[in-house]
Amino acid sequence: MKPKFNLWIENKGTVVLSEWRVRLLQAIASGGSLSAAAAKMRVPVRRAREKLAEMERGLGFKLVEPDPKGQGRKPLRITARGKRLIQQFGAFQKSFDAEVARRYRAAFGR
């Protein structure tokens, strides 16, 4: 047996960060476009676009911006605020991973 949990952050009832959404941002960063990120995440571009727009609306600021140095039809890069959120969520989630593991061992002795 292994414990699992799903962590997300909401702002006024809108999910603005989750593991899946952070992976989407990371895929945009590595692929340089929304279409490349959608392909990597195995979701339609429309869904990726909707989730990105939902995050940006909920946060009140842009997470991606056009990349003038990028290649392809619509190159994108993560904004400085977006990069910071990716790092913050990663640290936040890592602390939860450790706490869940500790509590699991306490409850189940494993």
N, C-alpha and C positions, 0 to 999 in steps of 0.2 A: 504494500500500500504506500501511497505517496500523496501528501496534501497538495491541493491546487487551490488557487484563488484568482479572482479577476479584479484588478485594481483600476479604477478610473477616477478622473477629477472632473467635476461639473462646475459650471458657473451659471447661476440663475436657471438651473434645470437643464442646461445644455451640456452634453459631454464634450469637453474640450481637449482632454488628454486621456489616452489609454495605451496599453502596450501595442495594440494594433495600429493606432493612429501615429504613435511614435515611429513604428516600423515603416509606415507610409512616408513620413517625413524623411527618414533615413534613406528610403528607396529613391525618393526624389533627389536627395543630395548625391547619392551614388550614381544614379542614372541620368541626372541632369534634365529630366522632363517628367511631366505627369504621366504621359503615355508609357514611358519606360518603367516608371514606378508601378503603374497599374499592371503591366505585364509581369513584373517581378512578384507582385503581390497576388497575382492570378485573380484579378477583379476587373470588371469593365472600367474603362476610363471614366465613364459617367459616375460610377460609384465613388471612385477616388476623388473626382472633382467635387462631388457633393459633400464628402466627408471633410475635405480640405476647407471648403467654403463654410461648413458648419463650425469647424474649429475656429476659423478666423472671425466669424460673426460672434461666436461665444466669447472669444478673448478680447475682441475689439481692436485687433491689430493684425497685420499681415505676417504670415509665416514664411511665405515664399515671395520671390521677386524675379522679374526677368533677368537673365544672365547674359549680358552683352558679349561675354567671352565664350559662351556656350555654343554647342553645335546642335543642329537639328531644327525642326520647324518652330518650336516654342520652348527654347531652353530656359530652365529655371534654376534658381539657387535658393537655399534656405537663408532667411534673414538672420541678423545677429540675435534678435530676440528669439527666433525660432530655434537656433542652435543652443541658446541658453536653456530654453524649456526642455529640449531633448536631454541635455545633461542633468537638469534638475529632476526630471521625471525618472531618469535612470537611477540616480542616487536614492530617490525616494522609494522606488520599487525594490532596489537592492536591500534597503533596510527592512522592508516588509518581508522579503524572502527569508532573511535571517530570523526575523521574529516568528514567522509561521513555522519554520523548521524547529526553532527552540520550543515553541508551544506544542508542536506535534510530538517531539521527544518527551516532553513532560507528561502529555496525556496518554501516549501509547508506549512509552518506554523504548522507542527505537531511534 
